[in-house]
Each structure stands twice: as C-alpha cells, then as structure tokens.
Amino acid sequence: MDVFARMESEVRGYCRGWPTVFTTAKGSHMTDENGRTYLDFFAGAGTLNYGHNNPELKRRLIDYLAGDAVVHGLDMYTTAKRDFLERFNEYVLTPRGLDYKVQFPGPAGNHAVEAALKLARKYTGRETIVSFTNAFHGMTLGALAVTGNSMKRTGAGVPLGHGVAMPYDNYLDGRTPDFLLFETMLDDSGSGLDKPAAVIVETIQGEGGINVATAEWLRGLQDLCRRHDILLIVDDVQMGCGRSGPFFSFEDAGITPDIVCLSKSLSGYGLPFAVTLMRRDLDVWEPGEHNGTFRGFNPAFVTAVAALEEYWVGAGLEKQTLAKGQQVETALNAIALQHAGAVDSVRGRGLAWGLVMSDAELAPKVCEEAFRRGLLMETSGPESEVVKLLPPLTTSEADLGQGLEILAESVEAVRSTVAV
C-alpha cells in the first residue's frame, strides 16, 4: 500500500479506517486482495442502495456499452436520457402526484445543491439561505456555506457568507417551541436576518449524526416557508432513492418541497449522477446559464432506469426496507440496553441508523473493531460520536443479522477495554 501514501493526497479519509486494498465487490460484500471478504454496512456512503454490481443493472450497462451507444452527451438529447425521463416520471413522479421539471446539474450531490441554491436566489432575487444545525450539504463553497460542521467549513479557506443556521428538530431538547427563533427573527425588522430566498433541509441528517426530523416538524417548516414566501429545498442526496423506505424521504411527512436534490443511489450502480427537481414555475434559467461537462452521463441513465424498473414498480422495496429497518432497530436497542453506560441512544429510520455513543472516542474504536471482525461501518456526528449503519437496501436478513452480531461483539470488545 506504499504507493497510496507516497502518491495520494493526505486528504484521503475512508482508507485510513479500512487499511486494506479492495479488489472485488458483489451485493453486500467487498473482498480485498488477500481474499478476505467484508460485510458492507457503508454502501458507498449511501450510493449503493441496490448493492455492489447488481446483476440486472450490470447486464443492462454492459449491453449498452457493447452497442457503442452514447457515453458522454453534455445536455444533448439521447435515447438513454429520454428513457430515464420517461421512466422517472412514470414510476416516481406521477404516482406521487409530483410535477417537477428535471435539471441535470453535474455528476455529484453537491452539484445538485449548488444548482438549487443558485436557482432559488435567481428566482427570488434574495441572497440568504437558511440551513440547520449539524447540516451537511457538500464540500463546494455554496454547499459549505449551508453546512454546519466547523472542520469542513474551515477547509474552505475563505469566508462563507449568505447562510444562516437555525435549530434543527429537537436541537434544543424540546425546551423551545419549534421555529420560535426563526419566526421571531423573520418578523422582527431589527433581527439582522434578511428575508431568505430559501430554506434547505435534510429530513434525516446523515453526516450530522442520523438526526431524524419528525413529520410534524417538517410540516411546520413547510407551513412557515409558505407563509413567508420562502422556497423549501429538500436535500435528499443521501436519504433519497428509498433509504428511509419511500423513494423520497419527505413522503411520510406529506410535504411537497419546491426543489429537491438527488444523487448518490440515483444511478443505482455507483455511477455519478445527480438531478435537481424544481416546481415548473421556478424554471427561470436561461439556456446555458448553469452547466457542466459531465451533466449527461448516459451510462448512469441506463442503470437508473434499470433500478427504477426493478425496484420501484409497486411498493415491494419500500416494505422490505421498513421491515429490515425494524430488524436493525430491535438489535440496536438490545445493544443499547446491554451497554447503557456506553450507548446514549439509537436513532434512525428505514435503513439509516445510528448508535450514539456516550463518549465520542468510542464510536471510532467500535468501527475499528468491527473492521477487524469483517464489517465496514463509518462514524458520523459533529464529534464522530455516532456509529452509522447504511447497509444496501438489498442486504438479506441473514446478512443483516450477521452484521448486527459483529456490531454487538465490537461494542462489547471496546467496552471491555474502556472504563465507561
């Protein structure tokens, strides 16, 4: 592994927690060059909801490439793009009563966020964007301005302006009524808060520590935005595409965002792909006003269509995800009960879960121990105090059970060496 340390930037991160060289991956497993196989509860940070090298998606991709079909298309019309737009409307938007226009802003989630922020400012003529404590929206400058993590914000190297943070759901432990500060500042001309162009929110904060907003809080936020003529942006980059159960994580709350950001598992295969969805009347872009060289990656359109046709015709995947989520929740609650001094709480929904440790130093140690035992997990939260579980949605109940047993053993092993 010397070449990585010698040639690759010090910014590399995940490889430090998993010091091995991976060669192959299939379903919920990854194998390294020594032949050891690991159970994956990371799923490419939520990019591989349908597992590694999903066979049906792979078959369609190979067939597409074998036919010398268009790979790079900018924003040209192609058959692959047409198929995606038709299927996305048929299987996702229309059944949910949503009438969004689709923008292809670039290949990654931060591109979807940057486009959303620019569009909101252009449409409203205002500059300020309101985000929330512990939010994470990406590493480019606009996205960082609405991200809460101080370490990531400092990395920008320049002032991050035109963003204001408000308390996320339960940030103040229920001591203050929802939106009291936000609404008071909006109504007070002396508060220093300029009328925002938009509010951007994650319904479940993944990098922020698996903080789950209640349906009541989300409905209250939508109501506030509508009363004050503020656009509501939902960043569904990590929690969309079925991670919380429904295709969109905001469905259970019964809200309809003005703008939605999607990426990560949208291609279904780990290929770069992002979209920004917007109300039709918000589409005030001039041709070419926001563009990008890789905003039309046609192989991703192909695998995205395959994922929609395989998993989003009917409600089968949603029901399976929610059932598996109950399996995870039960196991995590048992771990929390057994290790009450080391575990503060369990948080999550669908197949996004967090085991909140009482001491921030414990979570990385649990993940390190899990790696030694053959399980890939990461931490999240402002102090990396949360052991985060994001297994592929297609993970079998047996594999989930095995991974949860490894997690329980890892917590036990760490606790036995640390006084809590």
C-alpha positions in Angstrom: 0.0 0.0 0.0 3.1 2.3 -0.1 2.1 3.8 -3.4 -1.1 5.4 -1.8 0.8 7.1 1.0 3.5 8.2 -1.5 1.3 9.5 -4.3 -2.1 10.2 -2.9 -3.0 13.4 -1.0 -3.2 13.4 2.7 -6.9 14.4 2.3 -7.8 10.7 1.9 -10.1 9.5 4.6 -12.0 6.3 4.5 -9.0 4.2 3.6 -7.4 5.2 6.9 -10.2 3.4 8.8 -10.1 0.4 6.4 -6.4 -0.2 5.7 -6.6 -2.9 3.0 -6.8 -2.9 -0.8 -10.2 -4.0 -2.1 -10.4 -5.9 -5.4 -14.0 -7.1 -6.0 -17.5 -6.4 -4.6 -20.8 -8.1 -5.0 -24.1 -7.5 -3.2 -23.4 -6.6 0.4 -19.8 -7.8 0.4 -16.4 -6.5 -0.6 -13.2 -8.6 -0.9 -9.6 -7.5 -0.6 -6.5 -8.6 -2.4 -5.8 -11.1 0.4 -9.0 -12.8 -0.2 -10.8 -11.6 2.9 -14.4 -10.7 2.5 -16.1 -7.9 4.4 -19.8 -7.3 5.0 -20.6 -3.8 3.9 -22.7 -1.6 6.1 -21.4 1.6 4.4 -22.7 1.2 0.8 -20.6 3.9 -0.7 -21.9 6.4 1.8 -25.4 5.6 0.6 -24.5 5.4 -3.1 -25.1 1.6 -3.4 -28.7 1.1 -2.2 -29.0 -1.8 -4.5 -25.7 -3.4 -3.6 -22.4 -3.8 -5.4 -22.5 -4.9 -9.1 -26.3 -5.5 -9.0 -26.6 -8.2 -11.7 -29.6 -6.8 -13.6 -28.2 -3.3 -13.6 -24.8 -4.6 -14.7 -26.3 -6.6 -17.6 -28.1 -3.5 -19.0 -25.0 -1.4 -18.6 -22.8 -4.0 -20.4 -25.4 -4.3 -23.2 -25.5 -0.5 -23.6 -21.7 -0.1 -23.8 -21.3 -3.1 -26.1 -23.6 -1.4 -28.6 -21.3 1.7 -29.0 -24.1 3.8 -27.6 -23.5 7.4 -26.4 -21.5 7.7 -23.2 -20.8 11.4 -23.0 -23.6 13.7 -24.1 -23.4 17.0 -22.2 -27.1 18.1 -22.4 -27.7 16.7 -25.9 -30.8 14.7 -26.5 -30.1 10.9 -26.4 -32.2 7.8 -26.2 -30.8 7.0 -22.8 -31.8 10.4 -21.4 -35.3 10.1 -22.9 -35.7 6.7 -21.3 -34.7 8.0 -17.9 -37.0 11.0 -18.1 -40.0 8.9 -19.2 -39.4 6.1 -16.6 -38.7 8.6 -13.8 -41.9 10.4 -14.5 -43.9 7.2 -14.8 -42.6 5.3 -11.8 -41.6 8.1 -9.4 -43.2 11.5 -10.0 -46.7 10.7 -11.3 -47.6 8.1 -8.7 -46.7 10.6 -6.0 -48.6 13.5 -7.6 -45.4 15.5 -8.2 -45.0 17.7 -11.3 -41.3 18.7 -11.2 -39.0 19.7 -14.0 -35.7 17.9 -14.1 -32.3 19.6 -14.3 -29.1 17.7 -14.8 -26.6 20.0 -13.0 -23.5 17.7 -12.9 -22.5 14.3 -11.6 -22.4 14.7 -7.8 -24.8 15.7 -5.0 -23.0 19.0 -4.3 -23.8 20.0 -8.0 -27.5 19.4 -7.3 -27.2 21.6 -4.2 -25.3 24.4 -5.9 -27.9 24.5 -8.7 -30.7 24.6 -6.2 -29.2 27.5 -4.2 -28.4 29.5 -7.4 -31.9 28.9 -8.8 -33.6 30.0 -5.5 -31.5 33.2 -5.5 -32.2 33.9 -9.1 -36.0 33.3 -8.8 -36.5 35.3 -5.6 -33.9 38.0 -6.1 -32.7 37.4 -2.5 -29.4 36.1 -1.2 -29.8 34.5 2.2 -30.2 30.7 2.6 -31.3 29.3 5.9 -30.0 25.9 6.9 -29.9 23.9 10.1 -27.6 22.9 12.9 -25.5 19.8 12.0 -26.5 20.0 8.4 -24.2 18.7 5.6 -24.8 19.6 2.0 -21.5 19.2 0.3 -17.9 20.4 0.1 -18.1 23.2 -2.6 -18.3 26.7 -1.4 -22.0 27.3 -1.8 -22.8 24.0 -0.2 -20.3 24.5 2.6 -22.0 27.9 3.4 -25.1 25.9 4.5 -23.1 23.1 6.2 -22.7 23.1 10.0 -19.5 21.1 10.6 -16.8 23.5 11.6 -13.9 21.4 10.4 -15.3 21.2 6.9 -16.3 24.9 6.9 -12.8 25.9 7.9 -11.4 23.9 5.0 -12.9 26.4 2.6 -10.2 28.9 3.3 -12.4 31.9 2.6 -15.4 33.4 4.4 -18.7 31.5 3.8 -21.5 34.0 3.5 -25.2 34.4 2.8 -26.1 31.5 5.0 -27.8 31.4 8.4 -28.2 28.4 10.6 -31.4 27.7 12.7 -32.0 24.9 15.2 -32.9 21.5 13.7 -35.7 19.4 15.2 -35.0 18.7 18.9 -31.7 20.5 18.8 -32.7 22.3 22.0 -34.1 19.1 23.5 -37.7 20.3 23.3 -37.1 23.3 25.6 -38.1 25.8 22.9 -41.1 25.6 20.7 -40.3 24.7 17.1 -39.3 27.7 14.9 -39.7 30.2 17.7 -36.3 31.8 17.0 -36.7 31.5 13.2 -40.2 33.1 13.1 -39.3 35.8 15.6 -36.3 36.8 13.6 -38.4 36.8 10.3 -41.0 39.1 11.9 -38.5 41.5 13.5 -37.0 44.1 11.2 -34.2 44.6 13.7 -33.1 41.0 13.9 -30.5 41.3 11.2 -31.9 38.3 9.3 -32.6 39.3 5.7 -35.6 37.6 4.1 -34.3 34.3 2.9 -34.5 33.1 -0.7 -34.9 29.5 0.6 -34.6 27.0 3.4 -32.5 23.9 2.7 -33.1 20.8 4.9 -32.3 17.1 5.2 -35.2 15.1 6.6 -32.6 12.8 8.2 -29.2 14.3 8.8 -26.8 11.5 7.8 -23.4 13.1 8.3 -24.8 15.2 11.1 -25.4 12.1 13.2 -28.6 10.3 11.9 -30.8 13.1 13.3 -34.4 12.3 12.2 -36.8 15.2 11.8 -40.4 14.4 12.8 -43.2 14.6 10.3 -44.8 17.4 12.5 -41.6 19.4 12.4 -41.3 19.1 8.6 -44.9 20.1 8.1 -44.3 23.1 10.4 -41.3 24.1 8.4 -43.2 23.9 5.1 -46.0 26.0 6.6 -43.5 28.6 7.8 -41.9 28.8 4.3 -45.2 29.2 2.6 -46.5 31.9 5.0 -43.3 33.9 4.4 -42.9 33.2 0.7 -39.6 31.3 1.2 -38.7 28.4 -1.1 -38.3 25.0 0.6 -35.4 22.8 -0.7 -35.0 19.2 0.5 -31.6 17.7 0.2 -32.4 14.1 -0.5 -28.9 13.2 -1.8 -28.2 10.5 0.9 -31.6 9.7 2.2 -33.5 9.6 -1.1 -33.9 6.7 -3.5 -35.5 4.5 -0.8 -33.0 4.8 2.0 -35.8 5.8 4.5 -38.3 3.5 3.0 -40.3 5.6 0.4 -38.4 6.8 -2.7 -38.3 10.3 -1.3 -37.5 10.7 2.4 -40.1 13.5 2.8 -43.1 11.4 1.6 -44.1 10.3 5.1 -44.4 13.9 6.3 -46.8 14.7 3.5 -44.9 17.8 2.3 -44.1 18.9 -1.2 -40.8 20.7 -1.5 -40.3 23.4 -4.1 -36.9 22.0 -5.0 -35.4 18.5 -4.4 -31.7 17.5 -4.7 -31.0 13.8 -5.6 -27.8 11.9 -6.3 -25.8 9.0 -4.7 -28.1 6.0 -5.4 -29.9 7.6 -8.3 -27.9 5.8 -10.9 -28.3 2.6 -8.8 -24.8 1.3 -9.7 -22.4 3.8 -8.2 -22.1 5.8 -11.4 -22.0 9.6 -11.0 -25.5 11.1 -11.4 -27.4 14.0 -9.9 -30.6 15.9 -10.6 -32.2 19.0 -9.2 -36.0 18.8 -9.3 -38.0 22.0 -9.3 -41.5 23.3 -9.5 -42.3 24.2 -13.1 -42.7 27.9 -12.5 -39.3 28.0 -10.8 -37.5 27.1 -14.1 -36.3 30.6 -14.9 -32.8 29.5 -16.2 -31.5 31.0 -19.4 -30.0 28.4 -21.8 -26.5 27.5 -20.6 -26.7 29.7 -17.5 -25.8 26.7 -15.3 -24.0 23.9 -17.0 -21.3 21.3 -16.6 -19.2 19.0 -18.8 -20.5 15.7 -17.1 -24.1 16.6 -16.6 -25.2 14.0 -19.1 -23.5 10.7 -18.2 -25.6 8.3 -20.3 -24.5 5.0 -18.7 -25.9 6.4 -15.4 -29.2 7.0 -17.2 -29.2 3.3 -18.3 -28.6 1.9 -14.8 -31.0 4.4 -13.2 -33.8 3.1 -15.5 -32.9 -0.5 -14.6 -33.1 0.4 -10.9 -36.5 2.1 -11.3 -37.9 -0.8 -13.3 -36.5 -3.5 -11.0 -37.3 -1.9 -7.6 -39.9 0.9 -7.9 -42.8 -0.6 -9.7 -45.1 -1.2 -6.8 -44.2 -0.9 -3.1 -42.1 -4.1 -2.7 -38.8 -2.5 -1.9 -40.3 0.1 0.4 -42.0 -2.6 2.5 -38.8 -4.7 2.6 -36.7 -1.7 3.7 -39.1 -0.8 6.5 -39.2 -4.5 7.7 -35.4 -4.7 7.7 -35.3 -1.4 9.5 -37.3 -2.9 12.3 -34.8 -5.7 12.5 -31.9 -3.2 12.8 -33.7 -1.1 15.4 -34.5 -4.1 17.6 -30.9 -5.2 17.5 -29.5 -1.8 18.2 -31.9 -1.3 21.1 -30.7 -4.5 22.6 -27.1 -3.3 22.3 -28.0 0.0 23.9 -29.8 -1.8 26.8 -26.9 -4.1 27.4 -24.4 -1.3 27.3 -26.4 1.5 28.8 -23.3 3.3 30.2 -21.6 3.3 26.8 -24.5 3.9 24.5 -26.7 7.1 24.8 -29.4 6.3 22.3 -30.5 4.8 19.0 -31.6 6.9 16.1 -32.8 6.2 12.6 -35.5 5.3 10.1 -35.7 2.8 7.2 -32.1 1.5 6.7 -30.3 4.6 8.1 -29.4 4.1 11.7 -27.0 5.4 14.3 -25.8 4.1 17.6 -25.0 7.2 19.7 -22.0 6.6 22.0 -21.7 8.3 25.4 -18.1 9.1 24.7 -17.1 10.4 21.2 -13.9 8.4 21.4 -15.8 5.1 21.5 -17.5 5.2 18.1 -14.3 5.2 16.0 -13.0 2.4 18.2 -16.2 0.3 17.6 -15.8 0.8 13.9 -12.2 -0.2 14.0 -13.0 -3.3 16.0 -15.8 -4.1 13.5 -13.4 -3.8 10.6 -11.1 -6.3 12.3 -14.1 -8.7 12.5 -15.1 -8.2 8.9 -17.7 -5.4 8.9 -17.4 -2.0 7.2 -19.0 1.0 9.0 -18.3 4.6 9.4 -18.9 7.3 12.1 -20.9 10.5 11.9 -22.0 13.4 14.0 -20.2 16.6 14.9 -17.7 14.7 17.1 -17.8 11.4 15.3 -19.8 10.1 18.2 -22.3 8.0 16.2 -21.7 4.6 14.8 -23.5 4.8 11.5 -25.2 2.0 9.6 -26.1 2.3 5.9 -26.3 -1.2 4.5 -27.6 -1.8 1.0 -31.3 -2.0 0.9 -31.0 -5.4 -0.8 -29.0 -6.8 2.1 -30.5 -10.1 3.1 -32.0 -10.6 6.6 -29.3 -13.1 7.3 -26.5 -10.7 6.3 -28.1 -8.0 8.4 -28.2 -10.4 11.3 -24.6 -11.3 10.9 -23.5 -7.7 10.7 -25.5 -6.7 13.8 -23.9 -9.6 15.7 -20.5 -8.3 14.7 -21.5 -4.8 15.8 -22.7 -6.2 19.2 -19.4 -8.1 19.6 -17.4 -5.0 18.7 -19.2 -2.8 21.2 -18.6 -5.5 23.9 -14.9 -5.7 23.0 -14.4 -1.9 23.1 -16.3 -1.5 26.3 -14.3 -4.3 28.0 -11.1 -2.3 27.4 -12.5 1.2 28.2 -14.0 2.3 31.5 -17.4 3.8 31.0 
